[in-house]
Amino acid sequence: MNPVIILLLALAAVIAAYPFARFFINRCILAAKLKKTCRRGGFGFRPARKFWLFGTRNGTQCDFHIEMNGSVLCVKLFDCFTPFAGPRRRLTLVLTENGKYCFRSIVPAGLVPASDDGRFRDLPDVDFASGLRTADGGSAAVPVLLVHPVCGEIRFRTGLSDRDAETILSPGDDYRGIRLFTASCLLKKLEAEAV
């Protein structure tokens, strides 16, 4: 086979694998920071299942637990990972009041950005109590949706129509009884609780 073709195929494979490698490295960095912050604050960090690091938005099990000051954070990882979205593409996560979500991409079309709503999908019914020990039964379980890697913005829409009102959700806000966090916001909360 021609060496130029082999080189081009290898280059294409590296380019195709880059987003996935970056996702994995970001999750490994998140795990290291979470464990370090929990150790420093005296909190218990316990994975709820094997391969918790690869938790996605489609899973129905809790990924890990953080035991802290009379409560247990039951954390589900929710990724906004789109491997082949270009560098100029910005995603907005849109959550609805009836438990659906979609990603809106802002794609520059000339000078005016055009909004493109994706199709709405059902949020999975997550069992936040999965993997919880019986000794933790007396602690207050706080369900947490950890958005990582994070998107540009998280919005709440009252319905499925484009005309329905939208509000911007901030990390730490409540959505259908679940606390929404980004990685940096959760780490700051843990550091504040440790003091």
Sequence and secondary structure as in RCSB ss.txt:
>XXXX:A:sequence
MNPVIILLLALAAVIAAYPFARFFINRCILAAKLKKTCRRGGFGFRPARKFWLFGTRNGTQCDFHIEMNGSVLCV
KLFDCFTPFAGPRRRLTLVLTENGKYCFRSIVPAGLVPASDDGRFRDLPDVDFASGLRTADGGSAAVPVLLVHPV
CGEIRFRTGLSDRDAETILSPGDDYRGIRLFTASCLLKKLEAEAV
>XXXX:A:secstr
  HHHHHHHHHHHHHHHHHHHHHHHHHHHHHHHHHHHHHHHT EEEESSTTGGG  TT  B  EEEEETTEEEEE
EEE    TT  TT EEEEEEETTSEEEEEEEEEETTEEEEEE   EE    BTTTT  GGGGGSEEEEEEEE S 
 SEEEEESSSSTTS EEE  TT EETTEEEEEHHHHHHHHHHHH 
